Amino acid sequence: MPTKKAQLTALWSIVTNAILATVKGCVGFFGRSDALIADAIESTSDVFASCLVLWGITYSSKPADSNHPYGHGKAEPLVTFAVVGFLLVSATIIAVESIRNLGEVQEKPEFYTLYFLAGIIIIKELSYRYVLRKGKETNSSSLKADAWHHRSDAISSLIAFVGISISFILGPGYEKADDWAALLASGFIVYNAFLIFRPALGEVMDEHLYDDLIHDIRNESLKVPGVLDTEKCYVRKSGMRYIVDLHLEVDGQLSVYDGHEIAHRLKDHLQSVLPIKDVLIHIEPKERN
């Protein structure tokens, strides 16, 4: 079931981020690495963001009721906005701390921090691929946003790795490379926040983004007996599924009852083969040549 799969993936993100945030914080503190501490701050925000994602997935899957006749699916992109907010807050904290540390005497980080960072980079990149794959499988926009949290964490850790490496390779006078790396990471986090925000905004605004799905809807419609053609077709996303408005062309000589039956068969067929929550079908008469 898509909802259950998405919930388990979000829970997995929460546990992973919590463990990594703890490890990064401890290693960064004892290893004197500001970039690693900055990484820990981002991972801590990721924990809360993943908790929001889990809540959003659960809430958006609630069935329609009298107050929400189209369901609760729009909660998903709204949660994505909150995830973006967490990213921006963590980026701001990292930038402020980095700038403050640039004005202070900086000790060279311990060499062993590089080993921890290398492991973190691998874990986070694998986490990104796993969560993104599950986001695509379940069609969850908030889960895809959560995946980008892992990717941004992986790249910010890579930047920290480069900064610490420079301080060791170039020696005295380059101790602050660690702080510059943390500052660069904050800018990258802001950029990723925009990449996450843009599709979620389109979802809330019912932006036309689903040409492939519309193509599939038209092709599948023609497989239903009695369907001659399709005319207008509009799609909007609601949670992990879609709501469709479709103009259907049938024989103009059919009775209202027969046209109604064709529409019901088409609706059942589309919902069985495509991730569609509901279909509103308008019957158009078509004269046979």
Secondary structure as UniProt FT lines:
FT   HELIX           2..30
FT   TURN            31..32
FT   HELIX           34..60
FT   TURN            69..70
FT   TURN            73..74
FT   HELIX           75..102
FT   TURN            111..112
FT   HELIX           113..138
FT   HELIX           141..169
FT   TURN            172..173
FT   TURN            175..176
FT   HELIX           177..204
FT   TURN            205..206
FT   HELIX           211..221
FT   TURN            222..223
FT   TURN            225..226
FT   STRAND          229..238
FT   TURN            239..240
FT   STRAND          241..251
FT   TURN            252..253
FT   HELIX           256..273
FT   STRAND          276..286
//
